[in-house]
């Protein structure tokens, strides 16, 4: 499975502490209903977008200024024949020095091309990480998914 996990990255002219704080301000960049604590090791939070996506994540790695990993404990993706495709996968954000800038590397471990949700989920993650999270870091404001009601095609 190595090398097949979904990964995207971007670089910003912000210090690692600012970048890390934005990553963990999940409500600021991932549109939907989020309940629970998103910035402490061992805490669990849920994400829900209408009847399209529900997931429950536990923060299993939290290294301030460097890395955070969520383990997906439960998930229901209504647009797939196997709605639990995300269960057991992990989402990692790495904060890396890039000269005077900071790189954010996002990997959804287990989101591989063989999964039915891969195309929709990878497209949504690209939007939320490379557009919305990057916007939160650089301008102070994230963004919802384009489309009527901010949710057309939403599948992350």
N, C-alpha and C positions, 0 to 999 in steps of 0.2 A: 504494500500500500504506500510505502515511502515514495515521495515525489509526485504522488497523484492527489494528495490533499489540496484543497483549494487555498491559494495564497495570493494576496495582493499587498502592495506597499506604496508608501508615498513619503516624501521628505518635506519638512517644514522648518522655517527659521524661528523655532521656539525652543526653549530649554526643556530637557527631559521631564522636569517636575510639572511643567505646564501641560505637556503632552499627556503624561500619565494621569493627571487630574481629569483631563477632558475624556480620556478613554473610560474612566470609572464613573463619569457623569452620564451613565447610559441613557437616562431620560432626555438628555440634551441632544442626542444624535440618533437614537433608534426610535422611530415613531411607532406608537402603539401604547398599550397599557402595561406599565411595569410596576410590579409590587415587590417590596422587599429591599434589602440593603445591597447595593452594588459595588461597595468599595471596602470590604473587609474579608479577610481570609476565613473560610468556613461558612460564610453567610450564603443564603439561598434567595434567589429572586425568580419571579415569573415574568414572562412576556406574553402578551396576547394581542393579536390584531384581528378584530372582528371574529368571524368563525373560520378564518383561513389558517391561522397559526397560533398555537399555544406551545410554550416550552418552559421548562423549569431547570434552572442552572444553579450549580453550587460552585463557589469560588474555591478552587483547589490549590492554586498557586498565586501568591500575591507578594511581589518583590517591588516595593515602591521605587518609582523612577526607572524600572527595568522591564517587568513582565507581569502579566496577569493571565490566568487560565481559568476558564469556566468548564465544568463537566456537565453535559446535558443529561439530567436524571430522568426527564420525562418530556415527551413532545407529541403533538398531534398536528400534522400538516394535512389539511382537508383536501388538497388538490392532488394527492398521490394515492395509489392503490395500497401502499404500505405507509400509513400515516406516521408510524413511529421511526422513520428512517434516521432521525437525528439522535435517538436514544443511544447513549454510550459514546457519542462523539465528544470532542473537546474543541473549544475555541480559545486561541492564544493570541494575545497582543504583545509584541515585543517592541521595546523602545531602545533604539540603538544610536550611538553617536555616528554622525555622518559629516565629518569635518566640523565646521561651526554650526551645522544644522543638526536636526534629529530625524531619524527614519522611524516610521511606524511600519512594522511588518505584522500582518494579520494572517493567521492560518486557521482554517476550520478543519481540524484533523478528523478524517472520516467522511468528509464531504467530497466524495470521489466521483468521477464521471459515470461510474456504473449505477449510481443512484438515480431514481426517477426524478427527484427534485433538483438534481445538480444544476441544470440550466437556469431554472427560475431562482433557486437559492443563491447561486454564485452571482447572478445578475443583481439580485437585491443586496447581497453583501457588498458587492463592488460599489453600489450607490451609497449604502449607509457608511461604509468605511472611507472610501476615496472622495466622496462628495460631502456627506453630512458630518462625519467626524472631523474630516480635514477642515470643513467650514467652521465647526465649533472651535477648533484650535486656532485658526487664523483670523476669524472675524468675531468669535464669541456667540455665533448662532449656527445651530445645525439645521437640517431641512428634512421635510417629510418626502415620501416617495412621490414622484410626479404622477399626475392623473387625477381624475375626479375624486374628491374626498381624500386625496393623498394615498390612496390604496390600490389603484388599478394595477393588477399584476403583482402585488406585493406577495412575496413568498419567503422572505428571509427567515 
